[in-house]
Amino acid sequence: MKYFHSVTLNEDKCKGCINCVKRCPTEAIRVKQGKAHIIAERCIDCGECIRVCPNHAKRAIYDHLDELKKYRYTVASPAPALYGQFNNLNDIDYILAGLLELGFDDIFEVAKAAELVSEITRKKMQKNDFSKPLISTACPAVVRMIKVRFPELMNHLLEVNAPVEVAAKIARKQAVEKTGYKPEEIGIFFISPCPAKVTAAKNPIGTREITIDGVLAISDIYKHLLSVMGKIKNPPSMQSCGLTGISWSYTGGEATALLRSKYLAADSIENVIQILESIEDEKLTDLDFVELGACPSGCVGGCLTMENPFIARTKVRQLRKYLPVAGGKLSDYGLEENSFDWDEKEDSAPIMVLDTDRKKAMEKIIEIQRIESILPGIDCAACGSPSCHAFAEDVAAGNAKEADCVFVMRNKLKNIMENLTE
């Protein structure tokens, strides 16, 4: 199956600046001939390039409300981060009622599924037969990061479906029982805060079964909701998750739900990399669980949201005081601890491998070292590569020329002028 990427480039808007090149956590972007280029096998769809591009040349692919017409019955599955986008909101039912007004037939909150995943994780950790620390798989950008840059940590991953997948599976089953329609006649639409989850819907983690039929962006659905929510006076009672579930929308929400003290929660891609490096160096073996999110403040900081992540987090916390601790448990749905285990192991896809042939790999290392020795080592990115080392790798791989470095070219011109003078 061809890997789908939700982050794309609009070349017409690209000015060839190097903001995205310098910020990409997997060095997946190069600038060639004045335009950015995304290296697909390196991209983790974290959306960092979307966040920093001053020309809005990077964008995320997602679905739109027109897609609902393809199905006889549709279910909205909103991420809890959606609840932190609105001002003066003290009742989540206004949002859920608004989604019904937009054309959805039913709602299944991802926050409800998050509570089930928390319960599953607690039960698995009680057995104490896992590689410490156990790493959350709720953020697909982090999982992809581990696959391409930290393949040695694959055995630390929590092999349980993410809440969005759990929500989709339960929602489809309930809709079939309720309507009598065929599963393929029912459309499950996830309302996402980030492009990484759009990618994960097309490339499911831990399975080949695609459970989500469409992914809508919070930033897109937000404007539609605003137009209908103001007209709702007394929304029906539909909200059924607890504070545990909606707390997953910000950093630490998942980890605290495990009721253990030996955990670590971190967000933002730079911090995630530092934590993964520490785990790789076996510096965090005393921890039981690590929750990592690629976006600042967690999902509320996704680049497909509207509100400032810190303000959104505050709004979600204010909504918590009206909720019970949890809205449901596995037994309520007739589910077991292993009901949402991965049915397929994830393979690593390391990007640091120079060649599968050891001899050729050593030859490339020697060549990279030679090229680096003539480079200035200032990582200016004027060549279009994020660093001098990355540029040396590109040259060794045949994807760039030494003369692409302005300093190397300047020295060559200087030598030519000196020879001409002589």
Buried (B, 14 or more C-beta within 10 A) or exposed (E): EEEBBBBBBEEEEBEBBBBBBBBBBBBBBBBBEEBBBBBEEBBBBBBBBBBBBEBEBBBBBBBEBEBBEEBEBBBBBBBBBBBBBBEEBEBBBBBBBBBBBBEBBBBBBBBBBBBBBBBBBBEBBEEEEBEBBBBBBBBBBBBBBBBBBBBEBBEBBBBBBBBBBBBBBBBBEBBBEEBEEEEEBBBBBBBBBBBBBBBBBBBBBBBEEEBBBBBBBBBBBBEBBEEBBEEBEEBEEBBBBBBBBBBBBBBBBBBBBBEBEEBBBBBBBEBBBEBBEBBBEEEBEEBBBBBBBBBBBBBBBBBBBBBBBEBBBBBBBEBBEEBEEBBBEBEEBEBEBEBBBBEEEBEBBEBEEBEEEEEEEEBBBEBBEEBBEEBBEEBBBBBBBBBBBBBBBBBBEEBBEBEBBEBBBEEEEEEEEEEEEE
